[in-house]
Every structure is written in structure tokens, then in C-alpha cells.
Amino acid sequence: MKKLVISFLTVIIIMSCKEEAKQIERNIVVDYPNTAKVDTVTNYFGTEVKDPFRWLEDDRSPETEAWVKAQNKATYGYLDSIPYRDQLKKRLEKLWNYEKIGSPFKEGDYTYFYKNDGLQNQYVIYRYKTGEDPKTATVFLDPNTFKEDGTISLGGVSFSKDGKTLAYSISEGGSDWRKILVMNTETKEIIEDTLVDIKFSGMSWYKNEGFYYSSYEKPKGSELSAKTDQHRVFYHKLGTPQEEDQLIFGGTPDEKHRYIYGTVTEDNRYLLISPRVSTSGNKLYIKDLTQPNSKLVEIIGHTDSDTYVIENEGSKLFIVTNLNAPNQKIVTVDASNPTPDNWVDFIPETKNVLSPSTGGGYFFAEYMVDAVSKVFQYDYNGKQVREVTLPGVGSAGGFGAKKEDKELYYSFTNYVTPRSIYKYNIEKGTSELYRKPDIDFNPEDYESNQVFYTSKDGTKVPMIITHKKGLELNGKNPTILYGYGGFNISLTPSFSIANAVWMEQGGIYAVPNLRGGGEYGKAWHDAGTQLKKQNVFDDFIAAAEYLIENKYTSSDYLAIRGGSNGGLLVGATMTQRPDLMKVALPAVGVLDMLRYHTFTAGAGWAYDYGTADDSKEMFEYLKGYSPVHNVKEGVQYPATMVTTGDHDDRVVPAHSFKFAAELQAKQTGNNPTIIRIETDAGHGAGTPVSKTIEQYADIYGFTLFNMGFDVLPTKIEDFKD
């Protein structure tokens, strides 16, 4: 066993008898497991690359299982020695324990909503007869009954057109693989055999007769890590077994579509098929369901844009696209001849990114203006009716409803405002507060400010910095810098209970809108992809330098954090600039950039990353920043806690396993490099509240402990009930 021994002074505050603080010496010993090395070598364009921990990719082997247990033993041995970890957990539990209610939605004769009493592991679906008092609502579906520990979660739900039948998916242990169950909504009885082996799927009903869904052939080998790259769309007719489901699209070996979705328009007239080879760009086909033998008609036959049908009036289609419009626009065209040369602008492109929705016979055009929401209402003639007055500066969402609805419910939040729900009168354009959470957090005690800083190449990048009011800029504030920077994903302001606890401790929470995201449209996204991926890391490094230069924090009090593609961001940043931060927290990260595309649906990420098989240039570029391949002997890396789940079949845990093994083998100095492996957990969705709270207590405890805090920055008694 390789051991790390840390000696330091822990201050124990004696609250009685006016005794002065006493000090005792405390030792923490981290017994790192011996991680065996193998002689695996792969040749890329004449360059041999060693892969000594390749054996950890076998998630079913007893050796990997033993390694996971040994690592968790070492990790929890370390975490158990943090004196205030339990206090953090109790504070998280206390703040988390408030009633959370989602926006109501109508299906058939009922109005439904999601609700969590406080610390329930999974949200529960309630319902009441539409028009009656919401206080009469009763439990409709409780996922907490699926399994006692909450590790079977509810995925998507989809109601038939009359609302009398429900299809819902479940996930076991956090896996992306799903099962679909079909329920009679009146009797709450399961009325069909369970559909199995379903992944990355919606459920879209055709009338009340059946629904479309998507899946892959079950892979050979481990279903949690084996490659899946042939998506297919099926139609399941009620009353028939799954083996008789009709294959609608996909499955041809000469053309791989890694993601395909089938969607029926609200009026049941059209089926829309959207095939993708990667996470960006799709083809688009349409089928007239009123004609029994109609063929799929091509709208777009290439993947150079992201394009989808948002609405139709008879044969008139309303299409959202970024084809020749990087910030997106809406066009119209007749379904009889729907190709781009016939498109007519309906809501033209602007300088801000468009994210539209529909409801009550109107379009709602939400724009991101420097990552903050503005919403405009349009009629079906393309006339702007009004700007929707929002409650403040932040993120608004949920401007969607059925065509006949007279009202809708939208949410509003920012970094210091817990998510509240507003009821919107669609005709009058008026909002009223519907539900505000009763939470032990006062937004007036905090401030959230947007700044713009300059990245390495001169690009201006926005960042929102949130903290307690009156914070002294002395370079000693514990700070978490959180980032993502990829896949056209936008980080917009939203409230987090966990972040609130961090800020209660005097912590700063900073979020830059890095290139690779979608905050400024396709051009911003593309500027952080493939051979330009280094821009993302440079933007993140520049954000850290801004915080340090402006005395928000210093390298001794800075932690960097991100998950998935953000885990890659953290891994690349800490290996390129290990001096910049004190703590690194890569979560479920894409960390082996030479082999990511060989697992599950990883090949679909090539638009953002490219692959090591593409060309010598791409291989060398990927190897140049791949975290697993850039851990060096003799370097002192920051205190690092890698986190992953043993059922993560999106970014397989082998990425995290190999990165942790490299760090433990090569780390110089006394900073710990541990890995926390959650069991019966996946990429994050559906994680039970109890596990989430435990994880945040460990993350914050590890972070503050390694920043040198022997006691919590905020007084311990403030966390007592």
C-alpha cells in the first residue's frame, strides 16, 4: 500500500468555562490500494501509447470489484476523519427539508404535479380533478415505493391523448437503460408486460392506440460499458407484446444513427423522425399519419444543423433551425414540400439565442441575453404580442402548454432565488405568484453579480459570482469555480440548496459561461470543439486568474469543480495548471480522450471532441490534453477527490478509475488524491436525495479541510436546530 500521512493542528473550540482554544496533533493516513499495471500498448499513427490501467475498464471483473472496494475503504477512512463532515450533512438535511412542488400540467380530466415533502429520495406525482381545489390532490405515483433505498427512479412520463393511459420509464441503480411500464390512470393498474432494454428514449403517443420509443440492440458484453451506436425507433401498439413492436427507423448497418427520436404532433397528424450521428446536428423526416401507407418525406437529409418541428397548423409546419442562423430562428413551410428552399422566416434570427415553446395558441420566444432570460409572446401570424414581464433577472422556464389551455405555469430562479412558480394568463399577459418555497434561506443576505473577463486569446467571457453581502475581498475566501463548456449546453442562473450551504460558510460560487456552451449560439459552441477545445480550458483558467487577481480568492482557497464534460474540464485544467488551485473535484468525467468513443454511446460525442482514430493531428491534439495521459511524475497536484458511480453507463467509471490510479501513482507531496465511488448510482439523474446530501457533505468537507479550515468558517452553533 502507498500511504499518505498528513500531520497538522486541528483547533477544538471549548465553548464552556471560557477556556482558551486548545490544539491537538492529528494524523490522517491514506492507504492507497496497489493498482496493478499491465503492458497494454496501442499504436496510433505510429505512436505507441501505454495504457497500464486498461484492466480497470472491465466493470464485471472480480479484480475491478475488489479495487473499487479498496479505494472506497481508503476514501471513507479519510473522509471519516474530517471533524465537521457530519455537521455539514446535518445542515444540508435541514436546508433541504422543505416542500418542493413542480408546475401543474393537465392530462385528461386531471391536473398533475410533482411534489417532494422535503427529504424524500424521489419526487412523487400527485393529481386532482381539474377545476377542483388543488388541496384535494392525492398521490398518483410514488417512485419511493419502487425500492426502499430510492435507487430505482422514475424517468419520463407520457400520457395518451385522452389521459386514460400512462407510459412511464424507470431506471435501476442510475443506469441509462430503462424499462417502460403502462398504467391505466383510473385504476392505477399496470395493464401490459414491461418493455425492457430501452435507452435514450422519449415516449410519444399516437392517439390512444400506442406510442413510439427508441432503443439500441442490447450490446454484447457488459451492458454498462459495451458500445451502443445503432439507435432505432419502434412503435408499440397497446395490447401486443414487445417482440411484435414495429421497427420504424434505424438499424441499417451501412448508416449508423446513434440517436433517433420519433415524435407525434399534438394533432396526431404527423410523425417526425430526427436521426443524429452525434450530439449536434440532425436529419429530419416527416410522415403523414392520416395516410396509412404514406412514406417518410425528407425535410433535411444532412446533419449540418439542429432542426425540429415545434408546431403545425394543418399542413403548415413551424420549424426551429440553426441552418444558416447560428442563434436559431423559426421558419414556416408546407408539409407537401418541406425542404429548406421553401422555408419562409417566421421569427427571424437575432443577436441572442432563441429557445422557443408553444402554449394556448401562441409562441413564446425565450432569448438568452448574456445567459439571462428574456421572453416574448408571438401569435401564429408572427406578430409580437408582448414582452413577458419576469419577476427579476435570472432564468425563466416552462412556457409551454396545450393549444387549448388558457393559462400556463412557468418557473423563475437565479443563484440566490429559490425556484418559484408563476401562473400566467396567456391572453392578458399577466403573471401571479403561484407557489414560493418556504425555505430557511434569505436571498437578501446574498448578492450575485455578472462580470466579463478576458480569456487568453482576447475573447470576452461572462461569469456570475455569488456570495454573502459585505464579503471582504482579501484573497482568503473559499471559492468554488464551476464550469462545463461543451455540447451546446448553457449554464444559466439557478438556485441550489447545496450552493446555499456553501455560501453560508462564507464561500464564493462562480460560474463562467465558457466557449463550447450554447450561451451565444452555434459559433460559441463550435469555438470550443475538436481542435479548438483548448479554448474551453483557457477560458476556465482565465476565470480562475480573474478571481485571484481581484482578491475574491487565492490559489490556496480555490476549488474547481465540474461534471461529465465538466469533469474533463477539471481534469485538463488541473493537469495543465496544478499550481492554480488548492482542490480539484472532477465528477463523472470524460478523462481518457483516446478511448472515450469505444464505450456505450461515446462515439456520439465526436462532434465536440473528434476521435483518436480520425487523423494523426486529432490524435496528437487529444493526447495533448487528455487528463489520463497528462499526469506526470514529480508534480504536486491539488488535493483531488474524483467522484463517479458504479452504474454510470454514459461516462463509464473506467475514466475516473484510470485517472485516480494515475494520480495516486505519480502524485508528489502531501495532497490527497482519492476517489469516491457511489454504489447503485449512475451519471446523476435519479440519484436519491439521501445519497446526494451525503455526497455534498463529503465534497464540501474535503474542500474546506484541504483549504486548511480546522473548523467550519461559520460558527458551529449556527447549524444547530
PyMOL commands that set and color helices and strands:
alter all, ss='L'
color gray80, all
select helices_A, chain A and resi 54-57+62-79+85-96+134-136+143-145+242-244+340-342+443-445+497-504+522-526+530-532+534-549+555-557+565-576+596-598+602-609+616-625+627-629+654-666+689-706+716-719
alter helices_A, ss='H'
color red, helices_A
select strands_A, chain A and resi 2-12+22-32+41-44+47-50+100-101+105-107+110-116+124-129+138-141+152-159+165-172+177-184+189-190+195-199+204-206+210-216+231-237+246-250+259-264+270-276+284-288+297-300+307-313+316-321+329-334+344-347+353-359+362-369+372-378+384-388+395-397+407-414+417-425+430-435+446-454+460-468+479-482+508-512+558-563+583-587+639-645+673-678
alter strands_A, ss='S'
color yellow, strands_A
deselect
rebuild
show_as cartoon
